[in-house]
Amino acid sequence: GLSPYTPLLFSPPCQAKSPHQFTFSPTLSLSPEMSTANQHWIYHERQEAQLCGQHALNNLVQQNAFSPGDLAEIADQLDQMELNYMAQNNEGGVASKDYLKRLAEGSGNVDESGNFSIEVLRSALLSRFNLELPNIKQKGVGDKIDVAELDGFICNRASHWFAIRKINGRYYNLNSTLERPEIISHFKLAAEMEALQNAGYSVFCVLDSLPPSCSNEAMMDLGLSEYWWKEEDLISGKSNATTRADNPWTKVGSGRRLDGKWPATGDGGNGKHVSEMTEQEMLDAAIAASMEQSAPSNYDRDCSLTEEPEEGAPGTVKIQFRLPDGTRAVRRFDSSNPVGVLYAFVANKCPNQRIELRAGFPPKDINVQKGLTIAESKLAGEMIHGRYII
């Protein structure tokens, strides 16, 4: 359990379709706002490992906006904030029974299978798109707004998260366990939402406008090619509906191996095709792939690691690190040292690797602060998150 100070909603391990999983009617109802002039594409990430929270967010915003690494960083920041609150408000501080119990319980925002809490999803959506995600039962939300006026929803029941999104005037069930997006009747949406809640789901809604859906080829680059579906094919119910991955030009330049298979996308699966991986291998591969995104260069090579000051020396600050290899470290620095020294410290712990460091909540790259001192950048006492850049 979590501490009583920060109530969070857990998402236990995701499962494949269960016999009790709620399904939507694919009945099509047209609304006046639908546009037939432009072709639209629907983004629908499928379930990999147990990352349904990540897929739900990406399907909601219709782009590959969040990686497992992004959400893991936010989860760690939330855990640290909770521990800091307990340390400051419990008698005994870090030695109190409540603090030690919470510390022993591990993360309250992500479990070992990669399932994230609602607070992680909310924080990610707020930091990236400035969108809130209140519960539809929250006072002043569902009782004052027609659900058919909202752009999207995130639904959760114990073991699973999924998104519902309005695209070009139609609502789609974008559950990552489905083979393809399913159309929800526009006029039956309210009844469907009520049925979901009666079935034990928690429903969270987006009150403001979501990012625009895909209506041109350039916008498709925001997502992964194999997850785009042509709207007209979904509407017509074609059994061989077109995805962008069907276009041979999407693989130009990647080449095939001599055995006829496409190259592996990361080391997490040890070169295996995704269909041959275990759930843990898929999770490892997904997290490894998220680390491959480009980022600013390492640290100024001229900035060398200074000696660690004595405990209690004037101007001494203590900084915690979560290193790229997953281990943790705590070190003292002089507050007048440049931020570049932090990069030098991590590089010393993880040699011959390009690294990225983030701090704050939500986590932000501190590369732009390298010229400032630790005091000026207000990093004293912060948790610094490091990750490798491939």
N, C-alpha and C positions, 0 to 999 in steps of 0.2 A: 503494500500500500504506500500511498503518498502521504506526505505530512498534511495535517489539517489546514495548513496555511495556504496551500495552492491546490484547490480542487481541480482535478484533471479527469478527462474521460479516456479510458484506455481502449486500444484496439488490439485485442488478442490475436494470435496467429490466424492468418487468412486461410481459408479452405477453398477447395474447388467447390463447384456447385453442390449444394446439399439438397435433399428432397424437400426441405422447407424453404428454400430460397424463393423470395417473391419475384414473380415475373410480370412484365407489363404486356398489355394487349398491343399488338402491332397495328391496330386500327388507325387509319389515316383520317384526320379531320383537317380541312384547310381553314386557315384564318385569313382575314382580309389583308394582313400585312405581308403575306408570303410573296416572294419575288421569284418569277420564273425567267426573268430576262438574263440573269447571270448564273453561270454554273458555280455551285458551291461544293466544297469538299469537307468531309467530316473526319476529325481526328479522333482515333479510338485506340489507345494503347492497351495491349493485351497483358494478362497476368504473367509476370515473371517472378520466380521465387515467391516471397510473401511481401511484395512492395505495393500492395493495393492502395495505400495512402498516397504514395507518389503518383501512381497512375490516375487516381481520382482527381488530384489537383491538376495534372497535365491535361486530362480530358476535359476538365472544367474550363480551363483557359485556352484550350485548343492549340496547344503548342508544347514542345518538350522543354518546359521552363525550369523544372526542378529535378535535380539528380538525387540519388540516395545520399551522397555526400553532403549536399546542401542541407537536407532535412536532418541528417545526423548531427551536423554542427549546431543547428538550432536546438535540437533536443538536449545536447550537452550544455548549451548556454542556459536553457531553462532549468536543468538540474542544478547548475552552479548557482543560479540566482536563488533557487529554493534553499539550497544549503547555506548560502550567505545570509538569507533572511533568518533562518533558524539559529545560526551562530550568533546573530546580533540581538535576537529577541528571546532566546531561551536562557534561563539561568544556568550558568556553567559553560555557555558558549559551545565551542567545538568539542568540549568534554562532556556535554550533557547527554543523558540517555537517549533523548529524542533525536539529537543530531547523529549520534553513533548508530542508532537503529536505522535511520534514514540512509546513512552512508552505506551500511551493510546491505541494504535492500537493492542497491544498484539503481540504474536509471528508472525514473518514473515516466519518461517520455518516449522511450524506444526500448523494445525488448530485444532479446538475442536473435530473434527471427527477422528483425527489421520492421516491425509494426510500430507506427508512430501514433502519439496521442492527438486529440483534437486541438490541443494548444499548439502543437508543432505545426499542424496544417493551418491553423488560424494565423500564427506568426509569419509563416512563409507567404501566405496570400497577402497579408498586410504589408510586409516589408517590400515585396516585389511589385505588387499592383495596387497598393493602398486600398485594398478591399477588405471589408469585415465579413465575418461568417457567423452570425448569431443563430441560435437555435430558433426554429420557426415557432416554437411554443413560448418563446421569451415574450414578456409583456410588451405590448405595443408593436409586435411584429406581425404574427400570423392573424391576429384578430382585427387588424386594420388594413391589411393589404391582400388583394386578390392574388393567389399564387400564380395565376396565369399572366400576371404583369411582371413577374420576376424572370431574370435571365438564366439562373442556374441554382442547383442544389447539390449538397454533399450528404449522402445517406450512410448511416452506420448501424450495424447490428452486431455486437459482440465480436464477430470474427471477420468482418469485412467492411470496406469503404468503397463507395462508388459514386459517380457523378451523373446528374441529369442536367442537360444544357439545351437552351433554346438556340437553334441555328437556322437562320433564314426563315423564321416564323414557325418552325416546327420544333417540338421537344423530342429529344433523343435520350434513351437509356444507354449510357456509356459504361456500363458495368464491365470491368476488365476481364471478367470470367466469360463474357459472351463472345461468340465467334465474330459478331459484327454488331454495329449500332442498331438499336431497335427504336422505331418511331412510337411515340406515345401520343394518344389522341389529345389534341389541344383542349377540347371541351371536357375531357374526363380527367384532366390533370389533378384537380382538387380532390376528386374521389380516390385517385391513385395515391396521393399523398396521405390521405386519411387512412387508407388501407395499409400503407407502409407503417405508419405509426401504430396502428392496431396490431400489426405483426411484430412489434417490438423494436422497430427502427427509430433511431434519433435522426431527425432531419434538420440540416443546417442550410441556410439560404444566403444568397448574395443579393443585397438590396440595391447596389449601384450597378452601373453598366460593366459587363465583362469585356475583355479585349475582343475586338472584332473577329468574326469567324473567317475562314479562308474562302476568298472569292477570286483569287488569281494565282497563277503559277508561282510567283515570287514568294507569296506568303507560305507556300508549302515547305519552304526551306526552314521554317520555324519548328517543324516536327520531323520525326523519323519516317522515311519514305514508305515503309511497309505498313504504316498505321493510317494512311489516308484512304478514305472511301468516297467514291463519286456519289453525290447526293441523288442524282436522277436514278442511279442503279438501285439504291436503297429504297427509294419511293416506289419504283416499279416492281420491287421484290425479285430482281434477277438473282438466280442462284449462283451465277458466275460474275458477281459484281466486281467492278474494276477497282483495284487499289493502285496507288502510285508505284508500288513495288513491281507491278506488272509491266511497267515501262522499262524496256531494256536499257534505255539511256541512263537510268538512275544508277547503274552499276559500272558505267564507263570509267575506266581508270583503276578499278579495284582488282580486276583480273581474277581468274580462278587458279586453284592449285592444280598440279598434275593429276591429282586423283578426282578432279572434277568438282570439288567442293569450294565454296567461297571461303576466303581467309577468315580466321578467327578474329574477333574484335577486341580481344583482351586476353590477359593471362589467367583470369579467374577460373576459366574452365579448362585450363591446360591444353588449349587447342581443340577441345571437343566442340561438336555442333551443339547448339542449345538443346536440341531434342534428346541428346545423349547425356545431359548434365543432371546431377542431383539438384535438389532445391538449394542446398548450401552452396554448390558450385555456381548456380545461377545468381545467387545473392552476391557472392564474391566477385563474379564477373561484372555484375551491374555496378557495384561500388568502384571496382577498378576502372571501368569505362568512364565513370563520372569524374575521375581524377585526371583524365586525359585532355580535359578542356584547356584551351590556351589561357595563359595568365601572365601578369607582368613578370619581368626578370627577377632573379634571385635577390641579391643584396649587393651593395657597393663593395667590390673586391678590396677597396682600400680600407674598409672598416674592419678592424681586427678585434678579436675578443679580448676584453680587459680582464684583469684579475678580479676575482669576487671579493667585494669589500667585507669587512668583519661585521658580525652581527651587532646591531646597535650603533654602527658608525654614522655620523651626521650625513644626511642626504641619501641614506640607503633605503631602497625599496625592494620588495619581494614580488616576483612575478611567477605565475604558474604556467606551465606549458603542457599541451597535449601534442606530443610529437607525431610526425607523419606515420611512424611505425606502430602507433597506438599506445605507446608507453607515456607515462607522465613524469614531469620533472618540475622542481621548484628551485629557483636560483635568485640570489641577491645581485642587484645592480646599483650603480650610482645614478641617481635621478638626473644627473647632468649628462649622462651618456647619450649618444644619438640612438635613435630607434634601430639603426643599422646593426648595432651590437646584438640585438635580439636575433636577427637573421644569422649573424656570425655564430651565436651560441647553438642555434638549431642545426646549422650546417656542420658544426663540429660534432654534434651528436649523430647526424645522418650524413656522412661525407659522400662526396661525388654524386650528389643529387640536386636537382633544381627544386626549390621549395616555394610555397606560398604561405603567408601567415595572415591570420584573421583574428579580429578581436571585437568586443562589443556585442550589443544585442539590438537588432539582428547582426550576425557576424559580418564585418566588412574588412576588405583587404587593407592592410596597414602599409602597403608599399608606398603610398603617397606621403606617408609621414616619416620616411627614412631620414629626411633632413632635420627633423625636429628632435628635441631631447625627449627622454622618457617622461619627464615632468610636464613638458609642453603638450605632449600627446595624451596625457592623462591615462597612461597604461599601467601605473602602479597598482598592484593588487588584482589586475585583470587576469583572465584565463586566455592565453594565446593558443590558437589552434593552428597546427601546421599540417600541410599535405604536400605530397609529391606532385610535380608537374612533369608529365611525360613529354 
